[in-house]
Structure formats: structure tokens, C-alpha cells
Amino acid sequence: MKTGTKPDLRALIAGNGVLIAFVLMFIVSAAMQPGVFLRPENLRNLVNQNVPVGFLAIGMTLVIIAGGIDLAAGSLLALAAVLSMLALNHFVGLQQESLGILIAVGTGLAVGVLGGLLNGFIITKGKVTPFIATLCGLLAYRSTANGLTKASELRSLSPDVWPSFAKSGVPIPFLPAAGNQPFTITWPMILFFVVAGAFSVLLGRTKFGRHCIAVGSNEVAARYSGINTAQVRIATYALLGLCIGIAAVSQSSRFNSVSSAQMGQYYELDAIAAVVIGGARLSGGYGKIWSTVLGVLLLGIITNMLQTSGISDYWQGVVKGVIILLAVLVQRDKDTA
């Protein structure tokens, strides 16, 4: 009995590591910021601020499970946001604001999906490794976004309607927020959890999800079993592109402007970190969407703790790097157990 107890406990901790870490960090944050951290509006802001990275992390989970990686996600987000804002401003200038908003949303989503498809085709048809292909995308997408705006800030000509998506939502009357206004769960937050639920079903309950896992586990074996591995990989990058497009629309709506040089910068690294912290293997073949969601929220809590502790932004990357390293070491320990 004794010999079986330790491995079982070890497996339990390894299998639920992100949930345990999230609960512990939540308790520590509540203790460090009594009367502040547990306020409904503070918890809402904590989630709301990490929604764009969360969208990227959801899509990145599929890509990593299928054995890929995407370093261009943040740059593609900036390009999608820029083209979306340009489309919006064009139609607002023609006194067609409602049509402009629809076209802006469609443009953001389309650019994200097309960028993801391009990455997928270069990797599968061009036989370029994901690291190199998406590294080129990181440079090209950001450069294109900067070229279209001359690396300046692009402001929306829709001061009320466009930002209302990020600011409005479903009011919860029993939880008053600041200024005696009803507490509101914003539309981007709701959409984030809806997308997470949809991708969780896609990964866990469909043939496509099983194919993603098979391709990431052993691509050669998957090909011999009749799976179109190239098609699966292209689809994962396209779905990540869709998530990038949603994030671009959400982010530009929240700020009502787009900074081509700053928007989405390092988002891909935070997304990858959230996926790894959530337990997905960088070698492919394993991962869970809801564990990634917990990874996103855990990173958000850690960032919040660092900021409230007065630690400079320049040093926060060190902490995140250590966290990623620890997550990888835990995975290796779990795999060899």
C-alpha cells in the first residue's frame, strides 16, 4: 500500500498542477490585497485584461497539441486590428457607421484566418519548420501593420458604437460596481468562455480533435493510419487565426484605437506560456483547453501581484520565464514517472 501511495499522490498533483497553483495564487493574492483583490470589479478587470491573450492561448493549444508553434500570433493580431480599423474609419467617413462596424469585424476575422492559413500552408506545403515559418510571419505581419500606419496610432472615428462592445455586457444587479452602477460581465469575457467551451468540445468530442492529438503524438503513424496530417495542421493554424481575429476586434474595441507598433507585442509568448502552464506538451500530443484557460488566469494573477508589489515591468519577464521553465520541468517529471 505504501509503495502505491506516493506515485498516486504524485500523479494527482502533476495532473492537476495548474488548478492547484491557481487556487494557491488566488489565496495568496487575496491575503496580500485584503479588501481589494476579491472585489467583483477587480476580478472582472483581471479577466477582462487577459481576454486577448486568452483568445490566442485557446487557438495556440490546438496548434501545440498538433505538434506546431506560432510566433507570429501577436504580429498578426496587430495587422488584423489595423486593417479592421482602416475599414471602420473608411465607412464612418462615408456616414455608414453600422455597415462600417460589420465590415470591420469581418475584416478582422478574415485577416486572422487568412494569416493562419498562410502560416499553415508554408509549414505543410512549403516544408518549412513551424519555428522558422512563423518567425518570418512575426516580422512580416508587424512590418506590414507599421507600414500601413507609419508606425503611428490609428484612432477610431466611431467614438461611441465601436467601443461599446468592449464596455457593455450582461449586468448583474446584485453586485454593484463603482459609482453604484450595476456590475457588468463584458461581451469579450462572455465570448472568451464561449469560445473556450466550443474549442473544448472540438478537441475532446470530435474526430478532428482526436486527429490533432494523433498528429502531435506521432505524425508518421497518423499518416499511415489514413489521417491527412497536412490538412489537420492547416486547420489548427486557421482556427488560431480565427481566435487572433476575435482578439484583434476585442482589443481595438476596448481601446478604440490601434497602435501598430505596440498592440499584440509579446502576446504570442504569453499565450504559449499559458498553454505550457496548463499542462500541454510542447512536443505535441496532449493538452486541455480549460487547463489553458486556468493558465491564462494564473498568469494574470501573477502579473497583478507583481504590479501591486511594486516590481518593475522590466523584471516581470524573468518571473514568467521561471514559471514556464518550472512548468516544463513538471511535465518532464510527469512523463518519466
Residue, then its C-alpha position, 0 to 999 in steps of 0.5 A: m500500500k505504501t509503495g502505491t501511495k506516493p506515485d498516486l499522490r504524485a500523479l494527482i498533483a502533476g495532473n492537476g498542477v495548474l488548478i492547484a497553483f491557481v487556487l494557491m495564487f488566488i489565496v495568496s493574492a487575496a491575503m496580500q490585497p485584503g479588501v481589494f483583490l476579491r472585489p467583483e470589479n477587480l476580478r472582472n478587470l483581471v479577466n477582462q485584461n487577459v481576454p486577448v491573450g486568452f483568445l490566442a492561448i485557446g487557438m495556440t493549444l490546438v496548434i501545440i497539441a498538433g505538434g506546431i508553434d506560432l510566433a507570429a500570433g501577436s504580429l498578426l493580431a496587430l495587422a488584423a486590428v489595423l486593417s479592421m480599423l482602416a475599414l471602420n474609419h473608411f465607412v464612418g467617413l462615408q456616414q455608414e457607421s453600422l455597415g462600417i462596424l460589420i465590415a470591420v469585424g469581418t475584416g478582422l476575422a478574415v485577416g486572422v484566418l487568412g494569416g493562419l492559413l498562410n502560416g499553415f500552408i508554408i509549414t505543410k506545403g512549403k516544408v518549412t519548420p513551424f519555428i522558422a515559418t512563423l518567425c518570418g510571419l512575426l516580422a512580416y505581419r508587424s512590418t506590414a501593420n507599421g507600414l500601413t500606419k507609419a508606425s503611428e496610432l490609428r484612432s477610431l472615428s466611431p467614438d461611441v458604437w465601436p467601443s461599446f462592445a468592449k464596455s457593455g455586457v450582461p449586468i448583474p444587479f446584485l453586485p454593484a460596481a463603482g459609482n453604484q452602477p450595476f456590475t457588468i460581465t463584458w461581451p469579450m469575457i462572455l465570448f472568451f468562455v464561449v469560445a473556450g467551451a466550443f474549442s473544448v468540445l472540438l478537441g475532446r468530442t470530435k474526430f478532428g480533435r482526436h486527429c490533432i492529438a494523433v498528429g502531435s503524438n506521432e505524425v508518421a503513424a497518423r499518416y499511415s493510419g489514413i489521417n491527412t496530417a497536412q490538412v489537420r495542421i492547416a486547420t489548427y493554424a486557421l482556427l488560431g487565426l480565427c481566435i487572433g481575429i476575435a482578439a484583434v476586434s476585442q482589443s481595438s474595441r476596448f481601446n478604440s484605437v490601434s497602435s501598430a507598433q505596440m498592440g499584440q507585442y509579446y502576446e504570442l509568448d504569453a499565450i504559449a506560456a499559458v498553454v505550457i502552464g496548463g499542462a500541454r506538451l510542447s512536443g505535441g500530443y496532449g493538452k486541455i483547453w480549460s487547463t489553458v484557460l486556468g493558465v491564462l488566469l494564473l498568469g494574470i494573477i501573477t502579473n497583478m501581484l507583481q504590479t501591486s508589489g511594486i516590481s518593475d515591468y522590466w523584471q516581470g519577464v524573468v518571473k514568467g520565464v521561471i514559471i514556464l521553465l518550472a512548468v516544463l520541468v513538471q511535465r518532464d517529471k510527469d512523463t518519466a514517472 
